[in-house]
Amino acid sequence: MSWWGKVIGGALGLLIGGPIGALLGASLGHKLDSEFAGAADRFTAFPGNQERIQAAFFTATFTVMGHVSKADGRVSAHEISLAESVMSHMRLEDAQRRTAIDLFNKGKEKNFDVDAVLLQFKRECRGRTTVMQMFLEIQIQAALSDGDFDPRETVVLENIAYVLGFSRQHLQSIINRIRGGGAVKSSDKRLGLSDAYRILGVTADTPMSEVKKAYRRLLSQNHPDKLVSKGLPEEMIKLANEKTHEIRVAWKRIQDSEK
C-alpha cells in the first residue's frame, strides 16, 4: 500500500502527530479522540520511516508553499499557477489534490507556525539532505514564480534554509542553479553556457575534472529512484526526472564548449 493509502486508512504508524500530523489530519477531516491522538504523538519519537517522510514531505511542501506565496502580502496568479503545476506534475488523485489545496490555504493563514512544521519535517527526514534540498528548491521556485524575490520572500527563504540546516551560501547556490535551469525549456533550445555552469554549481574557471565531479555528484544525488528510497513521494518522480534532465543538458553544453 502507498503512503497515501496508509494515511487514508489511518494506519497508526503513519499518524505522525505533531503540527504536521495535525495539519494533514485536519485537511483529511480526521477527528481523533484524545486517547488516539496521544498514541499518535508517541510515534513522533520514531521518525525516519520512508512512508512517514513521504507524508511529511507532502504536507510540509504545500503548507510552506502557501506561506512563501503569502510572504509578500498577497498570493499572485503566478504563485497559484506554480502550486497547480506542482500538483499536475505529481499527477495527484482528486482526493490528494483537494488535500494539497487545503494545505496550501492553511499555510497562508496568519497563525501558521512555519518553524514548527519545518523542525518536524527535518526530524522526520533524519539527515536526508537531498530530500530536504528538493523541498527547499520547490519553495524557491514558488518564490521565483512571479519573476523575482520580494525582500520579504527572501527573509522567509533564508529562515527555511536556516531551520533545515542550510547556510545562506548554500541557499544562494541553489537559487543560482534554479535560475540557470529556467533556461532549459526544451531539447531543441540551446542552453547558455553561463546557465549551464550555474546548474552544476561551478564557474567557467573551474577545471573540467572538477566540473565532471560536480556533474556526477548532482546526478547521483538527484537520481529519482534514490530520492524516492529516501522519502520523496513517488508522485514527485516527474520533478526529479526534470532535475536530472537539466543536469545532463548542462553537462553536455559544457562538454560541447570544450570541443
N, C-alpha and C positions, 0 to 999 in steps of 0.2 A: 504494500500500500504506500502511496506517495505521502510526502509530508503534509500536503493539503488534505488528503483523505483522512489522515490521522488527527489533524486539527479538527476537521468537521466532525469526526467520530468521537471527539472528546477524549482521546487516549491520554491517560494521566501523565505518561512520560513526556508528552509534548505540551502539556499545560504548564507553561514555564513560570507563571506567576509574575510578580513584579510589575513595573509600568508597561512593559511590552505585552505581557500576558493580559493585563487589564485593557489595554487598547485593542488588542486582537479579539479578546472576548466580547468587548462592548460592540465592536463592529460586526461580529458574527451573531450578536444577540444572545450570547451565552450568559445565563444567570446562575451563579454558583452560590450555594448556601455557605455559611461561614466555615463549617467543618471541611467541606470540599475545597474551599479557597485556601484554607490553612494547609491542607495536604499539598496543594499546588505550589504554594510558596516554599515548602520544604524541598521541592525539586529544583529550585533555583540554586541549590548548593551543588548540583551536578550538571554544569554546563558542558558544552563540547560535543554533544551528540549531533551527528550530521543533520538530522531532520529538525532538531531544535534550532540549530543555526539557520537553516533554511527558513523556518517560521519567523525567527527573529529578524533575519535579513529582509524578508518581505515586509514585515510590519514597520521596521525602522526606515526602510527605503522610502516608503510612501508618506509616512508621517513627517519625517525630517524634510522630504522634498516639499511638502506643504509649508513647513516652517521656513525653509530657504526662500520659497517663492513669495512669501508674505513679508520677508525681511525689509524690503524697500517700501513697505506701506500698502502695496497693492499687488494683486496677482494678475500678471499680464496674460494676454491671449497666447503669447509665445510660450509662457511657462505652463499654461494649461495644455497646450499642444505638445510640449515636451513630455509631460506626465502621461498624456494619452498615447504618445509614441512609445514610451517605455512599456505601457500596458499592451500595446499592439505587438511589440517585439516579443513580449512574453507569451503571447497567444493565450491570454487568460480566459478561463471559462467565465460564463456570465456571473456566477456567484463570486469568483475571485475578483473580477473587475469591479463589481459593486463594493466589495470589501476594500479594494485598493482606493477607490474614490472616497469612501468614507474615512479611511485612514488619512488620506491627503487632506481632507477637510478638518480632521481633528488636529493635524499638525499646524493648521492656520490659526487655531484658537489662541487667545491671549494667554491662557493658563497652561499651554503646552510646555511640559518640562523637558526640553531637548537634552539637557545634560544627563538626566536620569535615564532616558532612553538610550543615549549613546554609551553610557557606562555599562548598562546591562548588555547591550549589543556586544561591546568589547569583551565582557566577561564570557558571554556565550561563545565567542569566536576562539577563545583560548589561544591567543597568539597567532592566529591565521592571518598574517599581514596582508597577503594577496587578496583575501576576501574583503577585508576592511578597506583596502585600497580601491577595489572595484566599487564598493559602496560610496567612498569619497568621490570617485570620478563621476558617478551618477549625480551627486549633489552639485558638483562643479558644473556639469552640463546643464543642470536646471538653472543655475545662476547665470550662465552664459547664454541661455536660450533666447533672451531678448537683446542680444548684441554684445553687451559688456557688463562688467560688475558695477553695481551701485556700491558706494562705500559701505553701506550697512550690510550688503550681501558679503562683502569682503570680510567684515568683522565676524559674521556668522560662520563663514567657511573656515576662517582661522581658528575659531573656537571648536568646530567639528574636528579639524585636524589635530588640535591640541589634546582634546579629550581622548581621541583614538590613539594618540601616541606618535603622531607625525609632526615633524618640525615644520616651521614656516618655509624653510628652504625646500623641503621635500614637497610641500604643497605647491610651491611655485613651479617646481619641475614638472609636476603632474599637469598643472594648468598649461604650461608651455607645450607639453605633449598633446593635450586635448586640442589646443588651438592649431597645432600643426596637423593633427588628424582630421580637423574640419575640412582640410583641403582634399581629402581622399573621398571623392564623391562617387566615382565610378572607375572601372578599369581602363576606360578609354580617355580619361583626363590625366594629363601629365602632372605629377606631383612636383611642387617646387623643391629644390634641393634644401633650402633653409628649413622648410616644413619637415622634410624627411629627417634631418638632424634632430629637430625638436621632438619628433615622435619617438626617436630612440634615446632621447635624453643625452645627446652628445653635441659636440660642435664641429665645425669644419676643421678645426685644428687637432681634433682627436685622432690619434694614429688608427689606421684601418684595423689593426689587430684588436684594439680596444673597442672599436665600433662593432666589430663582429661579435665580440664577447657580450656587448650590451644587447645586440640583436638576439643572440641565443638565450641570454638570461630573460629578456622580456617575453620571448616566445614560450619559454618553459614556464615562467610564472603565470602566463595568461592562457595556457592551454585549457580549453573548455572542460575536458574530462578531469583535469587536475583541480580546477576551480570547483566543479560540482562535487568532487570527492571531499573537498574541504568545507563544503557548506553552501556554495552558491546554488540557489534554487534552479532546478532543471529548466524552469520556464525562462530563465535568463540566458540560455545557451546561445541564442542568436546574438546577444550583445557581446558575449565572449568571442564568438566567431568573427564579428566585425572588428573587434580589437586586434585579433591575430592577423586579420587581413590587412589592417593598417600597418602593422609592424612589418609584414612581408613586403608590402608595396614600398615602404620607406627604405628597407634594406636593398631592394632591387634598384631603387632610384639612386642610392649612394654608390652601389656597385657600378651601375652604368656610367656614372660621372667619372669613375676611375679609369675607364677604358680609353 
